[in-house]
Every structure is written in C-alpha cells, then in structure tokens.
Amino acid sequence: MEAIKIPAIKGKIGDTIYYSTTLTFNQISSMVKRVDGELHTAKSLKEQIQRSLTDNYIKIKEYILNREDRFFDSLVLAVYDGDPIWTEVRFDIENNTYQNVGLLEFSGQEKIFPVDGQHRVEGIKEALKENDELGSETVCVMLIGHQNTNEGREKSRRIFSTLNRYVKPVRLGDIIALDEDDIVAIVTRELLETYPLFTGNRVKISNSKSMPQSDKEAFTSLMTLYSCHLSIYKTYISKKNGKNYRETDIKDQQKIRPSDEVLEEFKNLLIGFWDCMKSTFAEIQSYTGDNSQSAAKELRSTENGGNLFFRPIGLLPFVEAISSISLKSNTSFEDTIRAYANLERNVHSNLWDMILWNPRTKKMIMRNQQLVYYLLIKMKDSNLLSEKEKDNMKNRYATIFNIDIQEAEKRINAVIL
C-alpha cells in the first residue's frame, strides 16, 4: 500500500470518530484485506468469520460486470497500524465557516479490513480481474479506527454485529413497488394499473398474503398475486429455455432486467392466463364487472367461507398446480385451466371442509396449502405426483380426519370423483 492523501469529511457518533470518503476500485483492491485476526484471536472463530463470506460475492461480481447502472451503499472499513494523519481545511463562504472537511493521509503501513461490506469488497476484486478498466470507478466508504487489542477487538466486533443484526431485508411489498430488475414485480405493477381484475381497490396492498375478513372489495392480496405470477413465471421461463429451473436460478434471474420483448411476452402470457380464468369461472367474470365496494362480500363470506379463488389459501395453490401441470405435461396454461371448469369452488363443501374451511368455527384453515396443491394435481393426473408427494398427501389427509392411510386414500378418491 502506497502513501496517499484522500479528501474526506470527519464525523462523530457516540464515542466513534469516522471519516466519509470515496475510494477507487483499484484502491479497494490494493488497500483492503479480508478479516483475519482483527475480531477474534481463536482460530475457530476466525474461520467462522471467513465462512460467512459466501458465494454471494460472485453474484456481486456479475452485477458489477453486467450492469451499467450499478450502485452500492457505503462500505464500512476499519483502519489500524500505520499512522493516519488528519489535516482539517476550514473555509468561509458567505460568512459561514465550514469545518470537518480535510485530507486523510495514509503512510502506507496501515491495515484495512471491512466491518460491513466484505462481499462487496470481494466482488469488486473479482470484477477487476476480468475488467481492469473498472479500476477508476469509486465507491463511498466510511473509515473507523481499530485497535488490535482486547478492547479494540471488542469494539470492532460490536460494530460488526450491530451493522449486521439490525440490517433488515427489503420487504417484498417494497420490491414489488420499486424493483426495476425483477420481471415479476415489473409486470405485476403494470397489470395493477391496466388489467380490470386488478385495478383500483381490487388488490389489497399489504405485506401479508392473507385477506382481512373486513375487506369486501378486493379480489386478492398483493403478496398472493405476486406469488401467483412468480409461479407462472417459473413455468414460462422453463418452457421458453427448455430447462427446469431451480428456485435459486429464478432468484438470480430476478436480479437482471430482461429485454423489453421478454417483458411484453410475459405480460401477454399473464393477461391470457387471467382472461382464461375469467372465461372459465363465471364468478371471476361477474366480480370483474361489479364496481361496487362489496363485490367480494359473498365470495369471501364469513358464514360459508365463500369461493376458493377469493381466498389466498385457495387461489395460490390452484395457480401453483396449474403451473406445475402445464410444465410437467407440456400443456398450455389455458388448456390446463379449462380442465378444472367443474371444480368445486365452494370452500364449505365435502371436498374442502376441514381442509380449507372449518364448518363448526366458520373460519378458514391456513395450514393445508400443500395438501390443496396435491389434491388439485391428483384431480388432473395422479401420475404427475411423485410417490413421496402421494405419501405426503395421504398422511396429511389421514392426520386431519384422524383415520388410517388406507381410509385416507379411499376418501381422497371418493371426494375427487
């Protein structure tokens, strides 16, 4: 590390003094090293910190290499050894004195490690190996002092754990509202504005999949609609590319904005899906044409549970079953939906009582979504279920009704027929 001077702003919070500045990617690569003995002296604990550096830095590398609009929040870097010197520059503008601005001089003997941002640091280093032209790009950093003593390690550990403990993941609702890379979020937003089944107050905006009993207007919740569209996307992209993608693959794809052509294609696919739902199931068509504030009152009745599709616990496994069948049997979404034209949709029925609806308490049962999914697929073609899935279906059914497996199988066949 060479001796350098970096312009910075000095700040203080609690008893911690910090400096805000920017470093180039080249400087990050040459100056910042991985955490080693700075937080722990025990070998096992040092190894634990190293293991926390997951393969996520590879995804960050790809993000840097492939996105022109790349951006990071600040790195927090700890500095020790050497002899950094702060030189403050005070200046006056229009009778106001500005201070805490100056130069931070490094002798070149300092050691620097990331307290927050180790994946970003490693991603930057890996990206530079493939494209050294990125070296002049800059990232904001906050520099804090570190003492390689018991007390110093304790303070740095506390900062390390605090930054990680209190970082909350972005809520799904915010992703749907703001994400410009996730194809499912982008298209769902557009349909909320343009597709009659979802416009206005027809989709409940909340960070929960469930629907409150008091809501008599909405078709479903935003979280449920997004999850439905995500399930459809998995089938769509798997068919399009001739590959059965894993969940982790889909999550990676959602981080990269697709072409306008793919966005338009997926939007039209969803429109076709919901158009078919409306034409196949009269209650959805009727609901779409009802602009009153109580359009969903009877469809989500507190007396008899209402309609399967107007309950998130019914709609989502239905869409997931349609998606799975369409993929496994290589049929269109529309043909698969139409195969369920005679499906029992009243949740208070022989098919769904004690699975989706408790007729004694007159309340929905929320824990059987997987069983609903299995039953829906079995209605179409039991061969599309694996032996493990069939066993899980029968075991869950037997548990609910307190019967043996053989009796559960008989009852399942009877209610489906």
N, C-alpha and C positions, 0 to 999 in steps of 0.2 A: 504494500500500500504506500503510495507516494504522499508527500506532504501537500495538502491542498487547503484552500480557503473557500468557504461556502457561505453565501448570503443566507441569513436566517432571521426569524422572529423569535424572541425569547418570551416564554410564558411560565406561569406557576399555578399549580392546583394542589391544594393541601400542602404537603411538605416536599412535593416533587417539582423540580425545575425541568422544563423541557424546551426543545428548540424545534420550530417548524421550518422545513426547508424542502427542497427537491433534490433528488439525485438522479443521474442518468442511469440507464440500464447497465452501461459499462461500469459505472461506479458501484452499483448494487452488486454486480458480478464479482468485482475485484475486492471490494471492501467488506462485504457481509458474508459471514460463515454460518454454518449450522450450529444450533445449540448443542453444547457438549457438557462441560463440567460447570457451566455458569449457574445452573439452577439446582443441581444435585452433585454430590461427590460420589455417592454409591453407584456402582456400575449398573446394577439392575434398574435403578431409577433413570439413569442417563439413557439406557436402552429403551425404556418406556417412552421417553420423550421423542426419541428417534423413530420409534414405531408409529407414533402419532402422525408422522409425515407420510400420509397415504399417497396412493397413485393419483390423487386429485390434482397434483401439480402438473401431471401430463395433460389433463384437460385444460388447465390454465395456459400451458404452453401452446396448445392448439388454438385456444381463444386468442392469444396474442398474435399468432401467425396468420390467423384467418379472418380476423375482424378489423375492418378499418376504423370502426367507431369504438374500439377497445377503451376501457377506462377502469381504474382501480381506486378504491378508497385508500386512505393513508396507511403506510406501514409504520409500526412502532418498533424502533431499533434501540437496543441498549449498547452503550459505549463504555469500555473500561480500558485501563492501562494507557500508555502514551501520556500526552499532556495537552488536551484540547484547550485552546485559548479563545475566550470570547472578547471581541472588541466591539463595543457599542458605538453606534453612529447616531448622534442626536441632530435633528434638523428642524427648522422652523418654516412653516408655511401658513401665510395669512394669520399671523400672530398666535398660531398654535404650535406647541412643541411636541414633536413625535419622538418617542424613545422605544427601547426594547427591540430596535432593529439594528443589525450589525453583521459582523463576519465571525464565523466559527472556524478556527484554524486547527487543522489536524497535523500532527507531526509525522504521521505515517506509521507510528508504533501502536496505534490504538487497535483494539479488537472490538468488533461489532457483531452482534447476533440479533435475530428477530425475536421480539417478545410477542408480537402479533403480526402474522403475515408470512410465516415460514413457507407455506405452499406457494404464495405469490413470488417470493424470492427465488425458490427453486424453479418455478415456471419461467421466470424471466431468464435465468441462467440457461435453461434448456432451449428456450426460444433463440437466444443469441448464438447457440451452437449451430443452428440451422439457417439463421439470417443475421449476420453481423451488422447489417445496415440499421438494425433496430437500436444499436448501441447509444445513439444520441437522444432517444426518447426519454422522457422524465416521468418520475412518479413522486408523489408527495410523501414525505416521511416525517415522523416525529422522533426526535432523538432524546433519550433519557440517560442519565448516568447510572452506572452499575459498579458496585464494589465487590470484588471477588473474595468476600469474607462471609462468615456465617450470617451476619446481619444483612449484608448486601444481597446474598443469595435469597434470604427470606423475603426481602422487599421485592426483588425481581420476580420471585415465584408468586407472590401475592398479586402483583400487577398482571402477570401471565394468566393466572387462574381467573382473576376478575374479568379481564377482557374476554375470555372465552366463556365464562359462566353466564355472563349477562348479555351476551350476543344472542338475540332471538332470531330464528329463521323468518324469512319473509312469509307472511300469511298467504294462503292460497288465493283468498279474495283479492289481495293486492296484486298478485301475479296475473290473475285474470284481467284486472282493470288496467294494468300498466305494461305488461311484458310485450315487447315488440319482436321477440325471437320465437316464442312458443306458438307454434301453428294452431294448437287447440285453443289457446287464450285469444289469439288474434281473430280467428273465425267465430268463436263464441261471442266475442264483443260485437262483431258485425251483425250477427243474427239477432242479438238483443235489440239492435236498432232497426232492423229491417224485416224480420220474419214475424208474421202476425201472431204465431203461437207464443212468442217470447217478448213482444214489445210491451211498453207501458209497465204495468204492475203485474204482469203475468209470470214473472220470475222473481222469487223472493231473494233480495240481496242481503246476504248474511254470511258469516263464516262457519255455518253449520249446514250439514246435509239435510237435517230434519226440517219439517214444516210445523209451525205452531198451529195448534187447534183453532186459534182465533182467526187465522188467515182464510178468508172465504173467496179470495180473488185470484191468487197465483196458481199456476199450473204445477210448478215445482220450485225447488231452491236452486240458486246459482251453483252451489257446490255439486249438487246432484247432476245438473245439466252439464257442467264441465266434465264430471266423471263419465257421464254417458258419451260425450264427444271424444273423450280420451280413449274409451274402449273401442269406439268406431274407428278412430284414427289408427289404433294398433292393427286392426284387420285391414284397413285401407292400405297402409304403407307396406304391410307384409305381403299382401297380394300384388301390389304395384311392383315391388322389388323382388318378388319370388323368394322371400326369406321370412321365416317365422321369428320375428324379433323378440328378444327378452325385454323385460321391464327396464333394465338398466340401459339397454340400447335406445329405447324410446325416450328416456330421460335425457340422454346425450343429444338426441335429435332435437329435442325441445329447446336446446340452448343455442341452436343455429337457425336463423330465419331462413325459411325456404324461398324459392323463387315465387314471383307473382303468379306464374302459371300453376304451380302446385297449390298455392293458397286458393286460387279460384277453383281448381279442380276439387279440392277438399270441401270448400264451401258448397259447391253444387251437389256434391255427394250427400252432405248433411241435409240440404234442402230436399233432395229426393227421398232421403230416409224419413224425414218428418212429414213430407207430403204423403208418403205411403202410410204412415201411422194414422194420419187424418182420414185418408180414404178407406182404410181397413176397419178402423174403430170409430163408430159413429159418435161416441161421447166426446172424443177429442175434436172432431169436426164441429160438433154442436157448441162445445166450450169456446172454440176459436171465434165463433160468430156471436158470442154473448159478451157484450161490452159492459155488463153491469158489474158492480162491486161485490156481487155474491155469486158469480158464475161458477165457482168451485164449491159452493156450500154443500150441496148434496153429494158431490163427487168425493168429498172428504168429510163425510158425515160422522158426527160423534156418536150416533145411535147404531149404525151398522158398519162403520168403517169406510164405506164408500167404495171408490174404484181403485183397482190395482195400480193404474198408471198415475193417479193423482197422489199416491203415497211414495215418497222416495225409496222406501224399503221394498217397494214392488217395481217401480219404474227402472231403477238401476240394474237389478239382476236380470230383468227382462231384456234390456238393451245389451247387457253383457252376454246373455245367452244367444241373442240374435247374432252378435258379432262373432262369438265362438263358433256357432254352427255355420255361418257364412264362410268363415276361414277354413274350417275342417272339411266341409263338404263342397267347398268351392262353388257356392251358390250366391246369387245376388242378395243384397240386403232386402230388396223388395219382395223377392220370392219367399225368402225366409219369414218375413213379417206376415205375409198373406197366409202362410201355413197355420198361423195362430188366430185366424179370423173367428173361430168358435171357442177361443179360450175363455174359461170362466174368469171374469174380471172383478166380480164382487168379492171383496176380501172376507165378508161374512158368508161363507159357503162351505160345503163339505170339503172342498179342495184346500181351502186356506185357513179354516178355523183351527186355532191353537198353533198355527204356523206363522200366520201374519196377524190374526185377529183373535182376541180373547172374548168370546161372547158373554162371559159372566161379568168381567170387569168393564167390558166395552172399551178396551184400549188396544192399540197396536202393539205387536210383539216385535222388538227391534233386533233380536239376536239370531235370526234364522235366514239371513240374506243368502248365505252359501247354499243352504238347503233349497231355497226358492230357485236359485240358479240351476241346481242339479235336476230338480223336478221339471223345470221348463225344457231343459235339453232332452230329458228322458221322453217327454211328450212327443218330441220330434223324431228322435232316433237314439235309443239307448246305447247303440254301438259307438256313439260319439263320446261317451263317458268311459274313462279308464276303469279298470277293476277297482283301483283304490278309491276313485270318486264314487263308484256304485256302493262300495262298502261304507264310505263316509255318509252317503245319503241314507242308507238303511239304518245305520247305527244312530244317526241323529233323529230320524223319524221314530225309531223304537224308544229312544230316551224321552222324547216329547210325550208320547202316548203311553209310556210305561208298559210296553209289550216286548215280546222277543223278536229276534231278527226275522224269523220266518213269517210271523204275523205281520211285521212291518212291510215286508216285501209284498205280501198279498194285498194289504191295504193300499199301498202305493199304486200297484197295478189297477186296483179297483177304482180309486178316485181319478186316476188319469184317464181310464177308459170311459 
